Structure formats: C-alpha cells, structure tokens
Amino acid sequence: GPPSRSGVAPIPHGPPSAQLPSPSRRASILTFPELEKLSGAKLMAVPMYLQHGFTSICTASALAETGALRYMMEHERWSLRSLCEGLKLQPGYTKSCVHLLVSLDLLVDEGGGGYRRGRDFDDFVRLPFESIEKYLSYDFAKVFDQNVNAFFAQIDLTGPKLPRIQLLLESFYLAPIVIYLRMYVQGTSEAFKTTHLRLDESSLGPSVLAIFQGLGWCADNTSKLTYMGTYVLSTALNAGVPISYYPMFQELPKILMGDGSIFAAQEADGHEVHVDRVLNVIASGAQHKRFFEHMCNGVFNRVFDDQPLEDQPAAVADMGCGDGRLLLTLYEYVRDHTKRGKHLDKFPFTVIGIDFNYESLDVTT
C-alpha cells in the first residue's frame, strides 16, 4: 500500500468493495453474530465489547501506521526494546499497546521481555486499516450532525475472517454511534424510560435504525426498542470513558513516536484537546453509579444516622466532582433515607462540587 503519514507502509488488507452500498444496506451488515446468541444474563458483555473493540482497533491502527505490526509479522520472536529501538518508538506508551494485545491473546508474553505472535494475530493484521483511520478521523461528538453518506462510507468489514476479530471490528464502528446516540439524541438521564429510538432530526437516522433492527435492538420495521435495545442504550454510557479519548487515539501514532504534545494542547477557550471531557465526566458518573450507592449504604449511613444531628457535617465537598453525580446521589440518600433528612429545615445539608475543568462544571447535574 502507499506510505502512511509516518512514512511506513501500512499492513496490506483486502481490496475495497467495487461498489459502495447504500447507507442503509451498509449499516445492516453490522450483525454482531456472537452477541445475537447472548442470553439476558450475559447482556453486560455488550458494553464490554464496545470498549474492547474500540480500544483494540484504535491501538492496532496506530501500531500498523508506525510499522510495529509489520515488525511483529517479520520477527518470530522479539523484545519490547528491539521493537522500540528499531522503529524509534516511545517505550512506555508502546508497552501499554503491546500489553493490550497480550490481554486479547493476540500476542504471547514469553517472560524476560520477549514476545511472539498469538494464534489469531495473522487474522488480526488483515484489518482494513485505511478505512479504520478515515473513520477514526471523524469528530464523533458531532457525528449526528455530519453527512451520512461520508460517514458510513468509511465502514469496511473486509479482511479478517475469524468471528472474534470481526466482532472487535464491528464493535469499533458501532461504539461511537451507540454512545453518542445516547449522549445527544436519547439523553443522559439515569431514569431511562425511552421506548423508541429517536432519530428524526439526524441525517444518520435511517442507517442507525437499520443497524438497531438488524441487531434485534429494535422490532422489525419499527423504531420500538426491544428488551435488548433498551438495555444497550440504558447502559451505553458505561462504555463511554475509553471512547471519550478518541481525540487521543487519533494522535496515537504520533504519541507512540514520542510526540505527546496533544496532552498539553488546549483549545482557544482553554478546554483540553485530547479528550471529550463532557462525555468523559458523564460516562464516569454513570459507570460509578453502583459504587456511589455502596458508599451511601456503607459509609454515609453511619455519618448521618449514628451521630447526633448537631455533630454531623454541615456540608460535603467532592474534589474533582465531574458532573456532580456522586453529590446528587449522596444528597438524595441523606434526604430520603437518613435521620438527618427529616430535620433539614433545622440542620440544612450542603453539597459542594469542585473541579478544575469548566466543561465538567457546565454539565454538573
């Protein structure tokens, strides 16, 4: 193939289709064959696949662009040191990428700093990296305002043959669609009561509906969410934290080659460049909901029930509050489930959210 931006030829992949399918037909080929077999008890695997697929494919794309995947193909056994010295890669970030592939059994850690290819590695390098790179270049925070034909034209599932690698690839394409659908179309409320997919105002509407119908997440020929579809959308934000770093993944090849300037870069208004902070803080709050509930039941019940009212705290501050979900959970718990909650008129309770990031404060609940 042609040289990449780094000057290293990418891993070759299958030729693109001769004729681009229409958006609805192209969308319908995201089939998730493995997920269709899941029982209700295993539904938690869906957000996990979204995370694993997105991070692993982004990592593979960066390793391909820097020449690292080709190096691994050409050497039966190799060390992290030889890989980094041979390609002038930054050891710390490269080690993280290598260990991610080890966790997926795509690489084998032989100990002593040595690695070799895993059983599925040869299929893994058949990924359509050129299309992956183009898809990843999109601003996913604005995906539902973008041109539908241009967006779906980047989806290419040719190359890998093994179901597991196909599943990772499909998850990579689907993760931003599902998560930003929940963020900006379906809404971020914890009380998720939506019964239908709402996409009337988005140019991606027909294609996303086709995806949901094809996966069994919407009933045939309707926008009514099935049990599976309701679960997927209601839990989508649990997978949002790694996807919020898509601007960083866009620059991962440069980062691997030692250019970490994106982490210090700021937009004109002072906001960070390497992460979608709004998605990050909202998804983090959603991901920790159960932990927040355990904090209330295991810690704050003693503070606001076991001590005399006059000795209880007048306020609680959360340093790095994000979207304030912990404070909201705490306040509602104290108000509704503790002795203090019956005496808030005489002993008012204040929650204080503190965060250095103004985008976090803007979306505080």
KARA-V381692 format. One record per residue. RES is the residue in one small letter. OMEGA is omega in radians with two decimals (999 if undefined). BURIAL is 1 if it has 9 or more other C-alpha atoms within 8 Angstrom, else 0. Layout:
((RES/OMEGA/BURIAL) (RES/OMEGA/BURIAL))
This chain:
((g/3.13/0) (p/3.12/0) (p/3.07/1) (s/-3.14/1) (r/-3.11/0) (s/-3.12/0) (g/3.14/0) (v/-3.14/1) (a/-3.13/1) (p/3.05/1) (i/-3.14/1) (p/3.10/0) (h/-3.09/1) (g/-3.13/0) (p/3.10/0) (p/3.12/0) (s/-3.11/0) (a/-3.11/0) (q/-3.11/0) (l/3.11/0) (p/3.05/0) (s/-3.11/0) (p/-3.09/1) (s/3.12/1) (r/-3.14/1) (r/3.14/1) (a/-3.04/1) (s/-3.13/1) (i/3.02/0) (l/-2.92/1) (t/-3.11/1) (f/-3.07/1) (p/-3.13/0) (e/-3.08/0) (l/-3.13/0) (e/-3.12/0) (k/-3.05/0) (l/3.01/1) (s/3.14/0) (g/-3.12/0) (a/-3.08/0) (k/-3.07/0) (l/-3.13/1) (m/-3.14/0) (a/-3.06/0) (v/3.11/1) (p/3.10/1) (m/3.10/1) (y/3.13/1) (l/3.13/1) (q/-3.08/1) (h/-3.12/1) (g/-3.09/1) (f/-3.07/1) (t/-3.09/1) (s/3.13/1) (i/3.06/1) (c/3.13/1) (t/3.12/1) (a/-3.13/1) (s/3.13/1) (a/3.11/1) (l/3.10/1) (a/-3.09/1) (e/3.13/1) (t/-3.13/1) (g/-3.07/1) (a/3.14/1) (l/3.10/1) (r/3.11/1) (y/-3.14/1) (m/3.10/1) (m/-3.02/1) (e/-3.12/0) (h/-3.14/0) (e/3.08/0) (r/-3.09/1) (w/3.10/1) (s/3.09/1) (l/-3.13/1) (r/-3.13/0) (s/3.11/0) (l/-3.07/1) (c/3.14/1) (e/-3.13/0) (g/-3.08/0) (l/-3.14/1) (k/3.13/0) (l/3.11/1) (q/-2.99/1) (p/-3.05/1) (g/-3.13/0) (y/3.14/1) (t/3.12/1) (k/3.11/1) (s/3.13/0) (c/3.13/1) (v/-3.12/1) (h/3.04/0) (l/3.12/1) (l/3.05/1) (v/-3.12/1) (s/3.11/0) (l/-3.13/0) (d/3.08/1) (l/2.99/1) (l/3.13/1) (v/3.06/1) (d/-3.09/1) (e/-3.09/0) (g/3.13/0) (g/3.11/0) (g/-3.11/0) (g/-3.14/1) (y/3.00/1) (r/-3.12/1) (r/3.05/1) (g/-3.00/1) (r/-3.10/0) (d/-3.03/1) (f/-3.09/1) (d/3.07/0) (d/-3.12/1) (f/-3.08/1) (v/3.05/1) (r/3.14/1) (l/3.14/1) (p/-2.96/1) (f/-3.14/1) (e/3.12/0) (s/3.12/1) (i/-3.13/1) (e/3.13/1) (k/3.13/1) (y/-3.10/1) (l/-3.12/1) (s/-3.12/0) (y/2.99/0) (d/-3.02/0) (f/3.10/0) (a/3.13/0) (k/-2.97/0) (v/-3.09/1) (f/3.02/1) (d/-3.03/0) (q/-3.10/0) (n/-3.03/0) (v/-3.09/1) (n/3.14/0) (a/-3.10/0) (f/-3.08/1) (f/3.09/1) (a/-3.12/1) (q/-3.10/1) (i/-3.11/1) (d/-3.11/1) (l/3.12/1) (t/3.07/1) (g/-3.08/1) (p/-3.11/1) (k/-3.07/0) (l/-3.12/0) (p/-3.09/0) (r/3.13/0) (i/3.06/1) (q/-3.13/1) (l/3.08/1) (l/-3.12/1) (l/3.11/1) (e/3.13/1) (s/3.10/1) (f/-3.13/1) (y/-3.01/1) (l/-3.01/1) (a/-3.13/1) (p/-3.14/1) (i/-3.08/1) (v/-3.04/1) (i/3.12/1) (y/2.97/1) (l/3.12/1) (r/-3.09/1) (m/-2.89/1) (y/-3.14/0) (v/-3.09/1) (q/3.12/1) (g/-3.03/0) (t/-3.11/1) (s/3.09/0) (e/3.13/0) (a/-3.04/0) (f/-3.08/0) (k/-3.11/0) (t/3.12/0) (t/-3.10/0) (h/3.05/0) (l/-3.10/1) (r/-3.11/0) (l/-3.03/1) (d/-3.04/0) (e/-3.10/0) (s/3.09/0) (s/3.13/1) (l/-3.02/1) (g/-3.10/1) (p/-3.11/1) (s/3.12/1) (v/3.08/1) (l/3.11/1) (a/3.09/1) (i/-3.10/1) (f/3.09/1) (q/-3.14/1) (g/3.13/1) (l/-3.07/1) (g/3.13/1) (w/2.95/1) (c/3.12/1) (a/-3.09/1) (d/3.04/0) (n/3.08/0) (t/3.06/0) (s/-3.12/1) (k/-3.13/1) (l/3.00/1) (t/3.09/1) (y/3.13/0) (m/-3.14/1) (g/3.09/1) (t/3.13/1) (y/-3.09/1) (v/-3.12/1) (l/-3.11/1) (s/-3.12/1) (t/-3.02/1) (a/-3.08/1) (l/3.08/1) (n/3.12/1) (a/-2.98/1) (g/-3.06/1) (v/3.13/1) (p/3.14/1) (i/3.11/1) (s/3.13/1) (y/-3.13/1) (y/3.06/1) (p/3.08/1) (m/3.13/1) (f/3.09/1) (q/-3.10/1) (e/-3.05/1) (l/3.08/1) (p/3.11/1) (k/3.14/1) (i/3.12/1) (l/3.13/1) (m/2.99/1) (g/3.14/0) (d/-3.13/0) (g/-3.05/0) (s/-3.11/0) (i/-3.09/1) (f/3.10/0) (a/-3.07/0) (a/3.10/1) (q/3.02/1) (e/-3.09/0) (a/-3.13/0) (d/3.09/0) (g/-3.13/0) (h/3.12/1) (e/-3.13/1) (v/-2.95/1) (h/-3.08/1) (v/2.96/1) (d/-2.98/1) (r/3.13/1) (v/3.08/1) (l/-3.08/1) (n/-3.07/1) (v/3.11/1) (i/3.13/1) (a/3.12/1) (s/3.10/1) (g/3.12/1) (a/-3.10/1) (q/-3.06/1) (h/-3.07/0) (k/-3.12/1) (r/3.10/0) (f/3.11/0) (f/3.14/1) (e/3.11/1) (h/3.08/1) (m/-3.13/1) (c/-3.07/1) (n/-3.06/0) (g/-3.07/0) (v/-2.97/1) (f/3.07/1) (n/3.12/1) (r/-3.10/1) (v/-3.01/1) (f/3.05/1) (d/-2.99/1) (d/-3.14/0) (q/3.04/1) (p/-3.07/0) (l/-3.08/0) (e/3.13/0) (d/-3.10/0) (q/-3.14/1) (p/3.06/0) (a/-3.08/0) (a/3.03/0) (v/3.12/0) (a/3.10/0) (d/3.12/1) (m/-3.04/0) (g/-2.96/0) (c/-3.09/1) (g/-3.13/1) (d/3.05/1) (g/-3.04/1) (r/3.10/1) (l/-3.13/1) (l/3.11/1) (l/3.11/1) (t/-3.14/1) (l/-3.11/1) (y/-3.14/1) (e/3.11/0) (y/3.14/1) (v/-3.11/1) (r/-2.96/1) (d/-2.96/0) (h/-3.12/0) (t/3.09/1) (k/-3.13/1) (r/-3.10/1) (g/3.13/1) (k/-3.06/0) (h/-3.10/1) (l/3.10/1) (d/-3.12/0) (k/-3.14/0) (f/-3.09/1) (p/-3.08/0) (f/-3.07/1) (t/3.03/0) (v/-3.04/1) (i/3.11/1) (g/-3.11/1) (i/3.11/1) (d/-3.12/1) (f/-3.04/0) (n/-3.07/0) (y/3.07/0) (e/3.08/1) (s/-3.12/1) (l/3.13/1) (d/-3.10/0) (v/3.14/0) (t/-3.08/1) (t/999/0))
